[in-house]
Amino acid sequence: LAEHLDKAPMVVSFGRSDKANFRLTAVRHVVDDQELGLELTFNGRFNARLPLIGEHNAMNALAALAGGRGF
């Protein structure tokens, strides 16, 4: 698929790849005051906390950021 992306007018990528625009660099599950959640770091410098569990939800958050960036 990557070979076709060069022809696209605007591509914003996400994932764990070093080439991704929004790169998941750290994720950990936390328990704080009896609440479960995720702390994630993307691009090695931005932190966020989600009231969800599962690394897939960190990826979903990055997908939402990438979509917002596209607009």
N, C-alpha and C positions, 0 to 999 in steps of 0.2 A: 504494500500500500504506500510505503514511503516514497517510492519513485513517482507516484501520481500527485503527491502533495505539493511538489514544486510548481505545479500548474494552477493550483488553487489561489484565489486572490488573497485570502487571509486565513491562516491556520494558526490556531492556538492549541498547544498540546499540554497534556498533563500525564503524570505517572511517576515512576521511579527513575526513569532514564535521565542521564546527565543532559540530554538534548531537550528535555521537556521544558516548556515555558513555566509551568507550575509543577515543580518537582517535590514529591513527598520525601523529606529527608529524615524525619523522625516521627514516630507515633508510639504512644504508650497508653495503656489503660490505667485509669486512676479511680480511686475510691476516696471521695471527700464528703464528709458529713453524711455518710450512708448513701451517697449518690454515685452511680457509675458514670463514667464518661471517657472521652478520649482527649488527650493533648497531642496536637500535631504541630510539626514544624514543616514549613515548605520554603523551598529555595534557600534553606540553611539560615534564614533570618527572621521569618515571620511565624508567629505562634498563634494558635487558635485552640479553643476548647469547645468540644461538642458534647451535648448530653446524650450521646449514643455510644454503643460499643461496636467493635468490629472494624478491622482495618478497611474493609470495603466501604464503610461510611466516611472514612478519611478520603478515600478516592472519590466518592460521590461529592464531597465538599470541594475537592479540587476541580472536578468536572463543572460544578456550578460557578466557581471562580473563572474558569476558562470560558464558559459560556457568556458570563457577564463581561469579561474582557473583550469578547468578540463584538459586543454591542457598544 
